[in-house]
Amino acid sequence: MTPRRLADSYVAALAELDPAVAVQLGINPGDDRLSDLSPAGAEAVAALGRRTLEQLDAIEAAAENQDESEQRCARLLRERIGAELVVHDAGEDLRGAVNSLSSPLHVLRHTFVQMPNETEEQWGVIARRLGRVPEALDGYRESLELGIQRGLLAAPRQVGALLAQVKAWVEGDWFAALVTAGPDSLRAQLDDAATTATAALAGLRAWMEDVYARAAEGTPDAVGRDRYRIWARLWNGADFDLDEAYGWAWNEFHQLDAEMRAEAEKVLSGATPLEAAEYLKTEGPAVEGAEQAREHLQQLMDKTISDLQGTHFDVAEPITHVQAMIAPVGSAPAPYYTPPTLDFSRPGRTWLPASKEDRYPLWFITSAWYHEGVPGHHLQIAQWLYVAGSLSNYQVSLGAVSSNVEGWALYAERLMDELGYHTSATRLGYLSAQMLRLQRVIVDIGMHLELDFPANSPYRPGERVTPEATREFMGRYSGLDDELLDGEVIRYLGMPGQAIGYKLGERTWLRGREAARAAHGDAFDLKAWHMAALSQGSQGLDDLYETLANL
């Protein structure tokens, strides 16, 4: 047994234990179970992790000389499972079970979105799995009840945000809409299962409003330094000097603010960045209609692949397939990406939340799709899957580290700017996106550690970084609309330590590139470096810089 084989056996065991993992990876297609969302289910996953680490200890004790690829996989496996166990053992998974983006309810719903639905047999699996929704929701309620008993609850903002989403799912009859495309031969079974699932979800919502929300009253938004470090390690694979990161972000803020002011002048003479952004939202280029926006983004990704192929990347044929999609009703307001299956039978997909106005300004969305699609998330994650045979399935899927992935996607946005792909109508959007991610470092650390805006801050110097101040501060410098601002603040409070990984991850990617460039001098080949970097599989930020610098 080697670390890579152990990692793959862990993936297989976890997929058997947690059907949502199997759906994500595109394996066990006949499995109609749903994830066990009860405390027993969480403990079973934790027990598997502990056994795997014990096996890894034995493998490493017996091995004399393991090659670097085995060592890299072993480090990732140990760090990732270890970080997950710290979260579980501290009861943080009970608190984190209620948030606006990655709660078990979001995972459950997305399980159905990702399931294949082309044959009658596949629809039969969907029908049977829908019939298990009430059982899964009962398990989720058990976990929330345990959180109440142990005093490990989410803050009221998180409860309110999730309840608003669940309300949209229930009132929009989301499960019924899911099965409308099913075959006539299964119509009665599908409709009955959808009705039962919706009723169970409505019942859970009523209980959460009556019981959980009341119990959560008074729970603070801020998690404090100690809890923050637990979550930051999970999301980033690193233990940051949080005070250094906070100071670094403020230095970068002042430089970026000056660049945005210069760019705003190009858009509209005499305008501030916020005024120029508002002008671009209303008067700049836009696409009318969700389907037209989806088609535009599909064309953008296809063109970007074509343009970069052979010059800055060598994109393998399966990776050239990526789909732009419209996000289901009730999703978070931000776009997102879902990866291909291990065999590429389901392609990578970008998801655009529908706009209430059904109008999609291009000033901001263009760089967002360089981030979510190409050359961002899709090129990295799909390349990992393509080279899985030389790594391990774990390194290219479940072992993904958020800050590595988000750092690359932010690097990808910067690369497209370096290559001159922006017009005056979209470059301010790119800079605004950079500012948003930079502000995330400031406000995520600031809110949870209850820090003050520094003396050189142009906004409320010396005052506490509160959720209310965060919303105004971000709106003043990023140009986001009200709905997105509300969603951003709630997200940071519900997923502490995740939002800092974008800029701190990008910082690692940029520093690694420059170190490699300095080492190679005139012989440095950016395309070769890109492909080598994207073929390493997942690593936490503690390991990533050294790897990138030595490519």
Secondary structure, 3 states (H helix, E strand, C coil): CCHHHHHHHHHHHHHHHCHHHHHHHCCCCCCCCCCCCCHHHHHHHHHHHHHHHHHHHHHHHHCCCCCHHHHHHHHHHHHHHHHHHHHHHCCHHHHCCCCCCCCHHHHHHHHHHHCCCCCHHHHHHHHHHHCCHHHHHHHHHHHHHHHHHHCCCCCHHHHHHHHHHHHHHHHCCHHHHHCCCCCHHHHHHHHHHHHHHHHHHHHHHHHHHHHHHHHHCCCCCCCHHHHHHHHHHHHHCCCCCHHHHHHHHHHHHHHHHHHHHHHHHHHCCCCCHHHHHHHHHHHCCEEECHHHHHHHHHHHHHHHHHHHECCCECCCHHHHCEEEEECCCCCCCCCEEECCCCCCCCCEEEEECCCCCCEEEHHHHHHHHHHHCCCCHHHHHHHHHHCHHHCCCCCCCCCCCHHHHHHHHHHHHHHHHHCCCCCHHHHHHHHHHHHHHHHHHHHHHHHHHCCECCCCCCCCCCCECCHHHHHHHHHHHHCCCHHHHHHHHHHHHHCCCCCCHHHHHHHHHHHHHHHHHHHHHHHCCHHHHHHHHHCCCCCCHHHHHHHHHCC
